[in-house]
Amino acid sequence: MRETDLIPKLTKPAQIEPDSGIVNVAMYGFGRPGIIAFWAGEGNLPTPGAFYRPVGESLAKGETFYTWQRGIPELREALAAYHTRHFGRNFSSENFCVTGGGMQAIQIAIQMLAADGDEVIIPTPAWPNYAGPLRMQGTVPVEVPMLFRDHRWSLDLDRLFAAAGPKTKAIVINSPSNPIGWCGTREDLIAIRDFARAKGIWIIGDEVYSRFYFGKDGAKRAPSFLDICDTEEQLVLCNTFSKNWAMTGWRQGWIQVPKALAPVAERLIQYNTSGSPVFLQRGCAAALEHGDAFVDQQVATARKNRDIVAETLRPLNRIHFQMPDGAFYFFFAIEGMKDSLTTARRIVDEANVGFAPGAAFGAAGEGFLRMCYLKDEDKLLEGLERFKNWLANHDPN
Ligand SMILES: Cc1ncc(COP(=O)(O)O)c(C=O)c1O
């Protein structure tokens, strides 16, 4: 059969779901000689030896068989201990299931909480990998655009709550946010919690960048739903080993659910992947147990690089941004830019620098570009220099 005959035989969502705009630009620029790529959400460092050595040992011991669908007990215990250490109260391993990356944690949350015809509210600009999987199963992502005014992004809570209707099953809150670096205050999170409680809807919390926090309060992590919610309420948190511990390629993450839901999440894991490899889970446990200093070092690099980018972009005419309070992205507007995907592809061609197009993050992101700045300093400086020269000599449209 020809391709043109095969495609119409697929499900409607598989036929029409577009690729993520981030991937679109990345595939366009991937492999170009000398390209400096800021499009992907990952740091510059490979996984430290202390985290990957247990993987080899596990393989050598023959830990190559099927295992617990929820994750090995040692890793789930390590997750509980990690949370106990960082959130100042006791956590139980029974609330954690190990998933194939943060992405699969999101998949499981969505499969558990929303169905065909339901609605899930997402403040945008937002990472596109919520809306895509929601649409794939017929759930409607309801965007609530955040406002960019006076160089600050703000989430209008009245507008957020007004988006909830009889079909609403959940609100997604990603704080610190990819792409804008917005961090909900404790008061924001309490208001969202109270609203969700009153309506009986779920909160899907994504706090994968929680340690990358630069708030003026000097805290070592962003405000979290775990500070203000009971673990047994309608809260599901998606998380990952990818960012903190430089493990994006490992595809390992976790989902934190009320105890009653752990068997349900486990069943969904069974039908999605049938569990994570034991040997990788050994490495994840090592990262949790021995990785605090490494995370601190990553956060210090992010903070320094954030300042470098801000100092470079601030004096430029036509560039507007909010200094991010968390995560490791700059989301900056180029005055007058109409089509961020086309411009991002042109910057690849004309400056050999790769940014993600703002439109990939929802309608509220059009007019912006996203840059991941957790990179080697020399690459960061060189990429910024190339962009500055491009901006001085080109119209964005
Ligand atoms: C906000 C957010 N959540 C979750 C993830 C998932 O990460 P992964 O699937 O690599 O574990 C990412 C990755 O970019 C992200 O930016």
The ligand as a MOL file (V3000), in Angstrom:
LIG
                    3D

  0  0  0     0  0            999 V3000
M  V30 BEGIN CTAB
M  V30 COUNTS 16 16 0 0 0
M  V30 BEGIN ATOM
M  V30 1 C 7.4810 20.9310 32.2600 0
M  V30 2 C 7.9940 19.5830 31.9170 0
M  V30 3 N 7.4050 18.5170 32.4540 0
M  V30 4 C 7.8190 17.2780 32.1880 0
M  V30 5 C 8.8770 17.0550 31.3340 0
M  V30 6 C 9.2120 15.6210 31.0620 0
M  V30 7 O 10.5120 15.2680 31.0610 0
M  V30 8 P 10.9760 13.8210 30.6250 0
M  V30 9 O 9.9200 13.1860 29.7980 0
M  V30 10 O 12.2510 14.0340 29.8940 0
M  V30 11 O 11.2150 13.0510 31.8560 0
M  V30 12 C 9.5180 18.1400 30.7120 0
M  V30 13 C 10.6020 17.9690 29.7460 0
M  V30 14 O 10.9800 18.8490 29.0210 0
M  V30 15 C 9.0640 19.4430 31.0300 0
M  V30 16 O 9.6300 20.5300 30.5180 0
M  V30 END ATOM
M  V30 BEGIN BOND
M  V30 1 1 1 2
M  V30 2 1 2 3
M  V30 3 2 2 15
M  V30 4 2 3 4
M  V30 5 1 4 5
M  V30 6 1 5 6
M  V30 7 2 5 12
M  V30 8 1 6 7
M  V30 9 1 7 8
M  V30 10 2 8 9
M  V30 11 1 8 10
M  V30 12 1 8 11
M  V30 13 1 12 13
M  V30 14 1 12 15
M  V30 15 2 13 14
M  V30 16 1 15 16
M  V30 END BOND
M  V30 END CTAB
M  END
